[in-house]
Amino acid sequence: MAVLRDEGTVGMPVAIITGASKGLGRALAEALAERGWDLVLDARTPEVLQETAAALGKHGTRVEALPGDVTDAAHRTALVAAAQRLGGVDLLVNNASALGAEPLVRLENLALDGLRQALEVNVVAALGLIQEALPPLRASAAGTVIDISSDAAAEAYETWGGYGASKAALDHVSAVLAEEEPGLRVWAVDPGDLNTDLYAAAVPDDEDPRPAPASVIPGFLRLLDERPASGRYAAPSMVGAR
């Protein structure tokens, strides 16, 4: 799989994935590496991120692992610079997320600093990375942004108010970006409730079994293969026969 960019060069596609050391981010990175994508991966825990990068390296693709915090503007610049060294940016996945409270609490008990953190990570940092990556995304023949959303962005669930509000704001950023950048695909994707550390931290007393992150990756790959119009999608509903 190769991509053509505006400058006429041909190379392997390059993806930036935040929050990629485990969970959904790692599962998506694994699937893209298997397809020959070069990757720039971000996470806050250096040791876990390096382990992930080493495991993905077995596929023979180039993997740049940059530990850091997406709320740091210099770190966002470094992520895009690393992708440019690999050839450009064809896909940006804003997967890094903050809950605002662990475990989740009712709005009457939600610390405002927690809400600010959720907004800073889930919306402000995501937009900041989009802004950094826009020039190389525009230069790609298949420039794509995937913003990881949540059912809580569209539905009202007790204790999910702060996190849901931040994801609803990200959904709106995605929708406006799609209007402003018609040459790109911009998808807000709800992956569903998965067996991840984030969900466990949000609702630690929930003992119901949850699907593994890898179970919804075929839905993400289908989006990349079929490239439907920009919009909001639910990854579980994209899994299955085509």
C-alpha positions in Angstrom: 0.0 0.0 0.0 1.5 3.3 -1.0 0.2 6.9 -1.2 0.8 9.8 -3.6 1.3 13.2 -2.1 1.0 16.7 -3.6 4.7 17.0 -4.3 4.5 13.9 -6.5 6.3 11.5 -4.2 5.1 8.0 -3.5 5.7 6.3 -0.1 4.1 4.2 2.5 1.2 5.8 4.4 2.1 7.4 7.8 -0.2 7.6 10.8 0.0 9.5 14.0 -1.9 7.8 16.9 -2.1 9.3 20.3 -2.7 7.2 23.4 -1.2 4.3 21.5 0.7 2.3 24.1 -2.3 0.1 25.0 -6.0 -0.4 24.5 -7.7 0.9 21.3 -4.7 2.9 20.2 -2.4 -0.1 20.3 -4.9 -2.3 18.6 -5.3 0.1 15.8 -1.5 0.6 15.5 -1.1 -3.1 15.3 -3.6 -3.4 12.5 -2.0 -0.6 10.5 1.5 -2.0 11.0 0.3 -5.3 9.6 -0.9 -3.4 6.5 2.5 -1.7 6.1 1.8 1.7 7.6 4.6 3.7 9.2 3.6 4.9 12.6 4.2 7.8 15.0 2.9 6.8 18.4 2.3 8.8 21.5 1.6 7.9 25.2 2.5 9.3 28.6 4.2 6.2 30.0 7.6 5.8 28.2 8.3 2.2 29.2 4.9 0.9 28.0 5.1 2.9 24.8 8.6 1.5 24.0 7.4 -2.0 24.6 4.5 -1.4 22.2 6.8 0.1 19.6 9.2 -2.9 19.8 6.3 -5.3 19.4 5.0 -3.5 16.3 8.5 -3.3 14.8 8.2 -7.0 14.0 6.0 -6.1 11.0 8.9 -4.4 9.4 7.4 -0.9 9.3 9.0 2.2 10.8 7.7 3.1 14.3 8.6 6.3 16.0 7.6 6.3 19.7 7.4 9.7 21.4 6.4 9.7 25.1 4.8 12.9 26.2 1.6 14.7 27.0 -0.6 15.9 24.1 -1.5 19.1 26.1 2.2 20.1 25.6 2.4 22.2 22.4 6.1 21.3 21.9 5.2 17.6 22.1 2.5 18.0 19.4 5.0 19.7 17.2 7.4 16.9 17.7 4.8 14.3 16.7 4.1 16.0 13.4 7.8 16.6 12.8 8.5 12.8 13.3 5.7 12.0 10.8 7.2 14.4 8.3 10.5 12.6 8.6 8.8 9.4 7.7 7.2 11.0 4.6 4.1 13.0 5.7 0.8 12.6 7.6 -1.9 10.5 5.9 -3.9 9.7 9.1 -4.2 11.4 12.4 -6.0 9.6 15.2 -6.9 11.6 18.3 -7.3 8.7 20.7 -5.7 10.1 23.9 -8.5 10.9 26.4 -9.0 12.1 30.0 -12.1 11.3 32.0 -12.0 14.3 34.3 -12.7 12.1 37.4 -11.7 8.6 38.2 -14.1 7.0 38.9 -16.7 9.1 37.2 -19.0 11.2 39.5 -22.2 13.1 39.3 -22.0 16.7 38.0 -22.7 18.1 41.5 -19.4 16.5 42.6 -17.3 17.0 39.5 -14.3 19.1 40.3 -14.0 21.9 37.9 -10.3 21.3 37.5 -11.2 17.8 36.4 -13.6 19.1 33.8 -10.9 21.5 32.6 -8.5 18.6 32.2 -11.0 16.6 30.2 -11.6 19.6 27.9 -7.9 20.3 27.6 -7.0 16.8 26.6 -10.0 15.7 24.6 -10.7 19.0 22.8 -8.0 21.6 23.0 -5.0 19.3 22.5 -6.8 17.4 19.8 -7.5 20.6 17.9 -3.9 21.7 18.5 -2.6 18.5 16.9 -5.0 18.8 14.0 -3.7 22.4 13.4 -0.1 21.2 13.4 -0.9 18.3 11.1 -3.1 20.1 8.6 -0.4 21.0 6.0 0.9 17.5 5.5 -2.7 16.1 5.7 -3.7 18.4 2.9 -0.6 17.2 0.9 -1.8 13.6 1.1 -4.1 12.1 -1.5 -6.0 10.4 1.4 -5.6 12.8 4.3 -7.8 11.6 7.2 -8.6 12.6 10.7 -10.2 10.2 13.2 -11.4 11.7 16.4 -12.3 9.0 19.0 -15.8 9.8 20.3 -18.1 8.2 22.7 -21.8 7.2 23.1 -21.7 9.7 26.0 -21.2 12.5 23.5 -24.7 11.9 22.1 -26.6 10.4 25.0 -27.1 11.5 28.7 -25.8 9.0 31.2 -25.5 9.6 34.9 -21.9 10.4 35.9 -20.7 10.7 32.3 -21.5 14.5 32.1 -18.0 15.9 32.1 -16.4 13.4 29.8 -19.5 13.3 27.6 -19.5 17.1 27.3 -15.8 17.0 26.2 -16.5 14.4 23.6 -19.5 16.2 22.3 -17.3 19.3 21.9 -14.8 17.1 20.0 -17.6 15.8 17.8 -18.5 19.4 16.9 -14.9 20.3 16.1 -14.8 17.2 13.8 -18.0 18.3 12.0 -16.8 21.9 11.5 -13.4 20.7 10.4 -15.1 18.5 7.7 -16.9 21.6 6.4 -13.8 23.7 6.3 -11.5 21.0 4.9 -13.6 19.2 2.2 -10.5 17.6 0.7 -10.0 15.5 3.9 -12.0 12.8 5.5 -12.9 13.7 9.1 -14.6 11.0 11.1 -15.7 11.1 14.7 -15.8 7.4 15.7 -17.6 5.9 18.7 -15.7 2.6 19.5 -18.3 1.5 22.0 -17.6 0.4 25.6 -14.5 -1.7 25.5 -12.3 -3.6 27.9 -9.8 -0.8 28.4 -8.0 0.8 31.3 -10.0 4.0 30.6 -13.3 2.3 31.1 -12.1 0.4 34.1 -11.1 3.7 35.7 -14.4 5.3 34.8 -16.6 2.6 36.2 -14.4 0.3 38.4 -17.4 -1.5 39.9 -18.8 -2.6 36.6 -18.1 -6.3 36.3 -20.0 -6.9 33.1 -17.7 -8.3 30.4 -16.7 -5.8 27.7 -15.4 -6.5 24.2 -11.6 -6.4 23.5 -10.4 -3.3 21.6 -9.3 -5.6 18.7 -13.0 -6.6 18.2 -13.9 -3.2 16.7 -10.7 -2.6 14.6 -12.3 -4.1 11.5 -14.8 -1.2 11.6 -11.9 1.3 11.6 -10.2 -0.6 8.7 -13.5 -0.6 6.8 -13.7 3.2 7.1 -10.1 3.5 5.8 -10.9 1.1 2.9 -14.2 2.5 1.8 -13.6 6.2 2.8 -17.3 7.2 3.3 -18.2 10.8 3.7 -17.0 12.7 6.7 -19.3 12.3 9.7 -19.9 10.4 12.9 -19.7 6.6 12.9 -20.0 3.8 15.4 -17.2 1.3 14.9 -19.1 -1.8 16.1 -21.8 -1.2 13.4 -19.0 -1.1 10.8 -17.8 -4.6 11.7 -19.2 -7.5 9.7 -19.9 -8.4 6.1 -19.5 -5.7 3.4 
